[in-house]
Amino acid sequence: MSENGPRAGENRMGGSGSEENTRKAPILVLADDGPSVFETIAHVERYLEPIDVRNGEYQAYDGKGFPLKLSTAKEARPGLLELELEVTRVGSRTGESCADQLTQEVCAWVETHYPGRRPELTGTFSQLIEKLVEWFGYKK
């Protein structure tokens, strides 16, 4: 996001715009230790470490599978433990969701780390998110 607002292909979360151009909750965050699902931006802010966000250790997607850009809005004030995030939806080159690719990646991770749990690849992305919440709950 530039000082003058979103760059082309980006849209500040919660800002105005058509339904297709705004993020959809929940938020899926991928990290080395696996996928996490968050109900709200506030939950993401409380959970993620600012240094890890600055180091690019997370990949985030909205509930429709569109990539989100995580960045710290500003340096944390002394005594402030919460992360202040700017979460911006970033359009892919084709303007399409990454839902199919994410479904395959998340299913492969689950199958590797939890062999007894096998999410269906034939379901929708939103069904996969529901299954992750059922198994692991929302992060808060």
Backbone as ProteinMPNN parsed JSONL, in Angstrom:
{"seq_chain_A": "MSENGPRAGENRMGGSGSEENTRKAPILVLADDGPSVFETIAHVERYLEPIDVRNGEYQAYDGKGFPLKLSTAKEARPGLLELELEVTRVGSRTGESCADQLTQEVCAWVETHYPGRRPELTGTFSQLIEKLVEWFGYKK", "coords_chain_A": {"N_chain_A": [[0.845, -1.159, 0.0], [0.651, 2.143, -0.874], [1.515, 5.49, 0.279], [-0.572, 6.994, -0.616], [-2.725, 5.332, -0.764], [-4.178, 2.143, -1.791], [-2.19, 0.199, -4.054], [-2.3, -0.518, -7.59], [-4.253, -3.382, -8.174], [-4.42, -4.007, -5.527], [-6.293, -3.912, -2.494], [-7.335, -2.284, 0.308], [-8.157, -3.93, 3.262], [-11.45, -4.021, 4.465], [-12.051, -1.649, 3.314], [-13.841, 0.401, 0.902], [-15.472, -0.933, -2.003], [-16.189, -3.312, -4.593], [-17.815, -6.468, -3.95], [-16.21, -8.499, -4.931], [-13.717, -7.37, -4.707], [-12.951, -7.136, -2.073], [-11.704, -8.557, 0.935], [-12.555, -11.801, 2.236], [-13.659, -13.215, 5.202], [-13.104, -16.384, 6.78], [-9.602, -15.929, 7.713], [-6.868, -17.545, 6.34], [-3.771, -18.6, 7.387], [-0.596, -19.535, 6.445], [2.239, -21.193, 7.651], [5.521, -22.405, 8.589], [4.887, -24.276, 10.534], [2.419, -25.165, 9.783], [-1.086, -24.801, 8.715], [-3.193, -22.138, 9.871], [-6.304, -20.942, 11.023], [-8.123, -17.987, 11.231], [-10.7, -16.057, 12.705], [-11.003, -13.297, 12.641], [-9.378, -10.145, 11.79], [-8.367, -8.931, 14.059], [-7.772, -11.146, 15.664], [-5.707, -12.263, 14.156], [-3.826, -10.207, 14.404], [-3.264, -10.333, 17.162], [-2.057, -12.809, 17.361], [0.107, -13.291, 15.498], [3.644, -12.768, 15.249], [5.283, -9.648, 15.151], [7.955, -9.389, 14.118], [8.208, -11.719, 12.643], [6.271, -11.302, 10.702], [7.415, -9.095, 9.378], [9.657, -10.399, 8.399], [8.585, -12.0, 6.481], [7.509, -14.567, 7.003], [5.009, -15.681, 6.885], [2.236, -16.737, 4.897], [-0.742, -15.459, 3.734], [-4.272, -15.779, 3.237], [-7.53, -14.944, 2.073], [-10.935, -15.94, 2.873], [-11.843, -16.852, 0.454], [-9.672, -17.706, -0.87], [-7.976, -15.85, -1.998], [-4.834, -14.19, -2.215], [-3.349, -12.442, 0.537], [-1.639, -9.56, 1.614], [0.502, -9.248, 4.245], [1.613, -6.839, 6.449], [3.452, -4.782, 8.721], [1.839, -2.034, 10.129], [2.99, 0.118, 11.397], [5.775, 0.85, 13.529], [5.653, -0.836, 16.595], [4.362, 0.723, 19.487], [6.051, 1.644, 22.555], [5.52, -0.762, 25.069], [3.309, -1.79, 23.822], [1.929, -4.749, 22.962], [0.443, -5.942, 20.999], [0.254, -6.622, 17.522], [0.085, -4.312, 14.932], [-1.505, -4.524, 12.035], [-1.382, -4.146, 8.493], [-3.487, -5.382, 6.24], [-3.831, -6.44, 3.115], [-5.611, -7.183, 0.227], [-4.274, -8.886, -2.446], [-4.324, -8.958, -5.822], [-4.05, -11.778, -7.944], [-1.996, -12.539, -10.811], [-3.751, -13.324, -12.808], [-6.071, -12.569, -11.689], [-7.461, -14.441, -10.319], [-8.545, -16.701, -7.76], [-6.485, -18.502, -5.428], [-7.444, -20.843, -4.497], [-7.701, -23.598, -5.352], [-5.019, -24.509, -5.588], [-4.162, -23.974, -2.957], [-5.825, -25.701, -1.532], [-4.795, -28.203, -2.298], [-2.147, -27.953, -1.27], [-2.6, -27.576, 1.511], [-4.021, -29.919, 2.139], [-2.036, -31.83, 1.586], [-0.167, -31.137, 3.577], [-1.652, -31.702, 5.926], [-2.095, -34.474, 5.597], [0.533, -35.393, 5.776], [1.363, -34.651, 8.391], [-0.705, -35.463, 10.056], [-1.588, -38.359, 9.728], [-3.962, -39.891, 10.078], [-6.005, -38.233, 9.435], [-7.719, -37.179, 6.687], [-8.392, -34.818, 4.551], [-10.886, -34.103, 2.088], [-10.099, -33.734, -1.29], [-11.895, -33.138, -3.174], [-13.772, -31.406, -2.281], [-14.962, -28.011, -1.708], [-13.011, -24.974, -1.296], [-13.938, -23.511, 0.888], [-15.141, -25.576, 2.322], [-12.885, -27.026, 3.051], [-11.659, -25.183, 4.77], [-13.61, -25.142, 6.789], [-13.299, -27.775, 7.704], [-10.672, -27.685, 8.719], [-11.084, -25.906, 10.829], [-12.841, -27.439, 12.35], [-11.131, -29.573, 13.111], [-8.851, -28.288, 14.272], [-9.631, -25.891, 15.381], [-10.251, -22.302, 15.7], [-7.586, -19.971, 15.613], [-6.639, -17.697, 18.122]], "CA_chain_A": [[0.0, 0.0, 0.0], [1.428, 3.371, -0.912], [0.998, 6.52, 1.175], [-1.788, 7.539, -1.2], [-3.772, 4.318, -0.82], [-3.786, 0.87, -2.383], [-1.606, 0.151, -5.394], [-3.117, -1.265, -8.55], [-4.33, -4.802, -7.849], [-4.531, -4.183, -4.095], [-7.449, -3.258, -1.9], [-7.221, -2.293, 1.765], [-9.252, -4.688, 3.857], [-12.44, -3.221, 5.137], [-12.309, -0.455, 2.524], [-14.956, 0.282, -0.014], [-15.166, -1.671, -3.222], [-17.161, -4.356, -4.885], [-17.646, -7.673, -3.146], [-15.084, -9.262, -5.461], [-12.464, -6.694, -4.429], [-12.683, -7.063, -0.648], [-11.378, -9.88, 1.475], [-13.617, -12.562, 2.87], [-13.235, -13.985, 6.361], [-11.979, -16.287, 7.695], [-8.271, -15.741, 7.134], [-5.994, -18.711, 6.429], [-2.361, -18.224, 7.43], [0.309, -20.679, 6.322], [3.581, -21.008, 8.206], [6.253, -23.673, 8.606], [4.235, -25.231, 11.429], [1.139, -25.564, 9.243], [-2.123, -23.805, 8.494], [-3.983, -21.622, 10.98], [-7.487, -20.227, 10.567], [-8.5, -16.909, 12.136], [-12.016, -15.488, 12.415], [-10.947, -11.848, 12.454], [-8.063, -9.498, 11.709], [-7.906, -8.721, 15.439], [-7.15, -12.396, 16.109], [-4.429, -12.362, 13.446], [-2.918, -9.234, 15.022], [-2.842, -10.799, 18.488], [-1.345, -14.087, 17.291], [1.353, -13.274, 14.731], [4.754, -11.972, 15.765], [5.648, -8.593, 14.19], [9.232, -9.657, 13.442], [7.963, -12.771, 11.661], [5.556, -10.658, 9.59], [8.414, -8.305, 8.63], [10.567, -11.339, 7.734], [7.861, -12.731, 5.438], [7.39, -15.976, 7.362], [3.633, -16.13, 6.756], [1.445, -16.5, 3.691], [-2.117, -15.316, 4.2], [-5.302, -15.836, 2.198], [-8.873, -14.725, 2.591], [-11.801, -17.107, 2.866], [-12.087, -17.278, -0.924], [-8.407, -18.178, -1.417], [-7.184, -14.784, -2.597], [-3.686, -13.856, -1.371], [-3.345, -11.215, 1.314], [-0.313, -9.06, 1.969], [0.622, -8.874, 5.647], [2.731, -5.942, 6.75], [3.212, -4.016, 9.93], [1.384, -0.692, 9.787], [4.004, 1.013, 11.948], [6.487, 0.223, 14.629], [4.847, -0.927, 17.811], [4.68, 1.711, 20.526], [6.561, 0.99, 23.766], [4.502, -1.379, 25.896], [2.232, -2.362, 23.015], [2.278, -6.115, 22.6], [-0.292, -6.361, 19.816], [0.733, -6.265, 16.193], [-0.84, -3.527, 14.129], [-1.294, -5.03, 10.68], [-2.07, -3.742, 7.284], [-3.785, -6.603, 5.494], [-4.292, -5.977, 1.822], [-5.83, -8.243, -0.754], [-3.413, -8.713, -3.607], [-4.842, -9.723, -6.954], [-3.077, -12.591, -8.665], [-1.799, -12.064, -12.188], [-4.944, -13.591, -13.596], [-7.223, -12.112, -10.944], [-8.176, -15.605, -9.824], [-8.253, -17.211, -6.436], [-5.504, -19.587, -5.308], [-8.126, -21.853, -3.69], [-7.393, -24.977, -5.757], [-3.633, -24.781, -5.205], [-4.115, -23.998, -1.496], [-6.473, -26.93, -1.083], [-3.823, -29.286, -2.476], [-1.03, -27.758, -0.337], [-3.05, -27.807, 2.886], [-4.322, -31.35, 2.255], [-0.754, -32.545, 1.652], [0.408, -30.89, 4.906], [-2.446, -32.45, 6.91], [-1.827, -35.903, 5.414], [1.893, -35.662, 6.242], [1.494, -34.445, 9.826], [-1.805, -36.142, 10.741], [-1.953, -39.412, 8.766], [-5.316, -40.398, 10.259], [-6.967, -37.242, 8.95], [-7.541, -36.987, 5.251], [-9.437, -33.965, 3.979], [-11.259, -34.414, 0.718], [-9.659, -32.794, -2.32], [-13.006, -32.87, -4.08], [-14.625, -30.377, -1.696], [-14.626, -26.62, -2.001], [-12.049, -24.352, -0.397], [-14.632, -23.173, 2.135], [-15.312, -26.826, 3.072], [-11.584, -27.334, 3.632], [-11.5, -24.281, 5.913], [-14.499, -25.662, 7.834], [-12.693, -28.995, 8.245], [-9.536, -27.253, 9.543], [-11.634, -25.348, 12.067], [-13.372, -28.579, 13.105], [-10.023, -30.337, 13.66], [-7.859, -27.528, 15.023], [-10.226, -24.691, 15.956], [-9.738, -21.006, 15.269], [-6.51, -19.372, 16.419], [-7.11, -16.415, 18.687]], "C_chain_A": [[0.893, 1.225, 0.0], [0.828, 4.367, 0.063], [-0.321, 7.084, 0.678], [-2.91, 6.52, -1.306], [-3.27, 3.065, -1.491], [-3.161, 1.043, -3.759], [-2.562, -0.59, -6.309], [-3.087, -2.737, -8.184], [-4.441, -5.079, -6.366], [-5.761, -3.444, -3.599], [-7.347, -3.394, -0.397], [-8.42, -3.009, 2.36], [-10.179, -3.746, 4.608], [-12.776, -1.955, 4.378], [-13.489, -0.659, 1.607], [-14.524, -0.469, -1.256], [-16.213, -2.733, -3.437], [-16.862, -5.581, -4.042], [-16.451, -8.482, -3.627], [-13.741, -8.66, -5.061], [-12.171, -6.537, -2.948], [-12.468, -8.458, -0.114], [-12.583, -10.489, 2.151], [-13.027, -13.333, 4.045], [-13.711, -15.426, 6.154], [-10.658, -16.103, 6.95], [-7.451, -16.998, 7.396], [-4.559, -18.211, 6.384], [-1.543, -19.503, 7.387], [1.673, -20.294, 6.87], [4.259, -22.371, 8.191], [5.571, -24.72, 9.478], [2.807, -25.545, 11.002], [0.136, -24.443, 9.118], [-2.806, -23.402, 9.804], [-5.14, -20.833, 10.394], [-7.882, -19.228, 11.645], [-9.855, -16.36, 11.714], [-11.939, -14.022, 12.04], [-9.507, -11.366, 12.308], [-7.509, -9.279, 13.115], [-7.228, -9.976, 15.977], [-5.797, -12.602, 15.435], [-3.412, -11.435, 14.107], [-2.402, -9.702, 16.374], [-1.928, -12.012, 18.403], [0.023, -14.002, 16.61], [2.391, -12.363, 15.369], [5.162, -10.922, 14.726], [6.941, -8.877, 13.431], [9.058, -10.727, 12.37], [7.199, -12.235, 10.457], [6.549, -9.882, 8.736], [9.377, -9.201, 7.862], [9.881, -12.203, 6.684], [7.656, -14.201, 5.725], [5.978, -16.535, 7.216], [3.111, -15.857, 5.355], [0.002, -16.466, 4.156], [-3.072, -15.251, 3.016], [-6.654, -15.562, 2.835], [-9.696, -15.993, 2.442], [-12.181, -17.613, 1.488], [-10.804, -17.757, -1.603], [-7.573, -17.113, -2.107], [-6.037, -14.417, -1.666], [-3.873, -12.51, -0.682], [-1.907, -10.834, 1.616], [-0.348, -8.635, 3.43], [1.819, -7.946, 5.792], [2.41, -5.186, 8.02], [2.87, -2.592, 9.527], [2.388, 0.347, 10.249], [4.708, 0.274, 13.062], [5.595, 0.223, 15.86], [5.307, 0.128, 18.812], [5.213, 0.972, 21.739], [5.408, 0.466, 24.623], [3.354, -1.999, 25.124], [2.66, -3.737, 22.543], [1.579, -6.57, 21.341], [0.373, -5.852, 18.551], [-0.326, -5.419, 15.509], [-0.554, -3.87, 12.677], [-1.977, -4.175, 9.636], [-2.266, -5.038, 6.513], [-4.475, -6.177, 4.218], [-4.491, -7.161, 0.901], [-5.023, -7.916, -1.988], [-3.975, -9.573, -4.725], [-3.744, -10.544, -7.591], [-2.965, -12.064, -10.091], [-3.048, -12.251, -13.036], [-6.207, -13.091, -12.905], [-8.034, -13.245, -10.352], [-7.705, -15.993, -8.431], [-7.19, -18.312, -6.519], [-6.116, -20.795, -4.603], [-7.753, -23.275, -4.071], [-5.983, -25.374, -5.337], [-3.503, -24.876, -3.685], [-4.72, -25.276, -0.945], [-5.502, -28.094, -1.182], [-2.682, -29.168, -1.468], [-1.436, -28.084, 1.094], [-3.38, -29.281, 3.096], [-3.039, -32.158, 2.364], [-0.109, -32.361, 3.024], [-0.326, -31.715, 5.959], [-2.133, -33.944, 6.806], [-0.443, -36.285, 5.92], [1.986, -35.63, 7.762], [0.42, -35.141, 10.663], [-2.333, -37.249, 9.829], [-3.374, -39.948, 8.902], [-6.389, -39.456, 9.744], [-6.701, -36.994, 7.476], [-8.671, -36.114, 4.718], [-9.681, -34.327, 2.524], [-10.773, -33.335, -0.24], [-10.799, -32.419, -3.254], [-13.936, -31.784, -3.551], [-14.184, -28.982, -2.115], [-13.602, -26.114, -0.993], [-12.72, -24.02, 0.936], [-14.895, -24.433, 2.969], [-14.003, -27.26, 3.73], [-11.349, -26.461, 4.869], [-12.369, -24.772, 7.077], [-13.902, -26.901, 8.496], [-11.494, -28.641, 9.132], [-10.014, -26.689, 10.875], [-12.185, -26.47, 12.951], [-12.236, -29.329, 13.813], [-9.173, -29.534, 14.629], [-8.417, -26.287, 15.721], [-9.651, -23.427, 15.336], [-8.582, -20.613, 16.178], [-7.022, -18.039, 16.919], [-5.98, -15.653, 19.307]], "O_chain_A": [[1.81, 1.318, 0.816], [-0.245, 4.127, 0.616], [-1.11, 7.601, 1.47], [-3.953, 6.819, -1.887], [-2.072, 2.927, -1.739], [-3.553, 1.92, -4.529], [-3.519, -1.215, -5.851], [-2.02, -3.287, -7.913], [-4.545, -6.236, -5.959], [-6.21, -2.473, -4.209], [-7.28, -4.509, 0.121], [-9.564, -2.726, 2.004], [-9.746, -2.814, 5.285], [-13.706, -1.245, 4.761], [-14.066, -1.745, 1.539], [-13.331, -0.617, -1.518], [-17.025, -3.014, -2.555], [-15.772, -5.708, -3.484], [-15.75, -9.09, -2.817], [-12.728, -9.359, -5.072], [-11.21, -5.853, -2.595], [-12.995, -9.43, -0.656], [-13.504, -9.793, 2.579], [-12.016, -14.021, 3.9], [-14.658, -15.645, 5.398], [-10.612, -16.121, 5.72], [-7.351, -17.459, 8.533], [-4.172, -17.491, 5.464], [-1.756, -20.428, 8.171], [2.191, -19.213, 6.59], [3.645, -23.372, 7.823], [5.662, -25.916, 9.2], [2.053, -26.134, 11.776], [0.449, -23.281, 9.378], [-2.971, -24.213, 10.715], [-4.983, -20.139, 9.39], [-7.966, -19.572, 12.824], [-10.133, -16.213, 10.524], [-12.718, -13.549, 11.213], [-8.555, -12.068, 12.649], [-6.307, -9.427, 13.335], [-6.216, -9.883, 16.672], [-4.849, -13.062, 16.07], [-2.27, -11.829, 14.342], [-1.233, -9.494, 16.7], [-1.102, -12.22, 19.292], [0.993, -14.582, 17.099], [2.062, -11.329, 15.949], [5.366, -11.253, 13.558], [7.016, -8.631, 12.227], [9.682, -10.656, 11.312], [7.442, -12.655, 9.326], [6.532, -9.991, 7.51], [9.864, -8.82, 6.798], [10.525, -13.048, 6.062], [7.629, -15.012, 4.799], [5.767, -17.733, 7.403], [3.49, -14.879, 4.712], [-0.434, -17.349, 4.895], [-2.735, -14.743, 1.947], [-6.891, -15.906, 3.992], [-9.204, -17.004, 1.941], [-12.774, -18.683, 1.36], [-10.828, -18.166, -2.764], [-6.565, -17.432, -2.738], [-6.232, -14.336, -0.453], [-4.463, -11.579, -1.23], [-1.061, -11.698, 1.845], [-1.133, -7.766, 3.811], [2.91, -8.246, 5.307], [1.245, -4.974, 8.356], [3.54, -2.008, 8.675], [2.612, 1.346, 9.565], [4.28, -0.802, 13.481], [4.872, 1.185, 16.118], [6.502, 0.385, 18.957], [4.878, -0.194, 21.949], [4.436, 1.18, 24.868], [2.507, -2.669, 25.714], [3.64, -3.875, 21.811], [2.055, -7.485, 20.669], [0.976, -4.779, 18.533], [-1.505, -5.774, 15.508], [0.51, -3.546, 12.152], [-3.017, -3.565, 9.883], [-1.294, -5.712, 6.175], [-5.572, -5.621, 4.245], [-3.634, -8.04, 0.81], [-5.082, -6.802, -2.51], [-4.086, -10.79, -4.579], [-2.625, -10.061, -7.762], [-3.765, -11.231, -10.514], [-3.358, -11.417, -13.887], [-7.297, -13.179, -13.469], [-9.171, -13.04, -9.928], [-6.605, -15.646, -8.003], [-7.027, -18.961, -7.552], [-5.386, -21.681, -4.156], [-7.509, -24.094, -3.185], [-5.779, -26.457, -4.789], [-2.813, -25.76, -3.178], [-4.193, -25.865, -0.001], [-5.395, -28.891, -0.25], [-2.285, -30.168, -0.87], [-0.713, -28.779, 1.809], [-3.045, -29.837, 4.142], [-2.968, -33.087, 3.168], [0.436, -33.314, 3.582], [0.309, -32.358, 6.795], [-1.928, -34.605, 7.824], [-0.259, -37.386, 6.439], [2.625, -36.496, 8.359], [0.621, -35.38, 11.854], [-3.397, -37.105, 9.226], [-3.939, -40.42, 7.916], [-7.553, -39.839, 9.63], [-5.59, -36.644, 7.079], [-9.773, -36.6, 4.463], [-8.783, -34.799, 1.826], [-11.016, -32.149, -0.016], [-10.675, -31.479, -4.041], [-14.794, -31.292, -4.284], [-13.167, -28.805, -2.786], [-13.359, -26.748, 0.033], [-12.129, -24.227, 1.996], [-14.875, -24.367, 4.198], [-14.01, -27.798, 4.837], [-10.89, -26.955, 5.899], [-11.913, -24.812, 8.22], [-13.99, -27.058, 9.714], [-11.321, -29.242, 10.193], [-9.424, -26.96, 11.921], [-12.009, -26.443, 14.169], [-12.366, -29.682, 14.985], [-8.81, -30.033, 15.694], [-7.741, -25.696, 16.563], [-8.698, -23.47, 14.558], [-8.604, -20.894, 17.376], [-7.753, -17.339, 16.219], [-6.188, -14.558, 19.83]]}, "name": "protein", "num_of_chains": 1, "seq": "MSENGPRAGENRMGGSGSEENTRKAPILVLADDGPSVFETIAHVERYLEPIDVRNGEYQAYDGKGFPLKLSTAKEARPGLLELELEVTRVGSRTGESCADQLTQEVCAWVETHYPGRRPELTGTFSQLIEKLVEWFGYKK"}
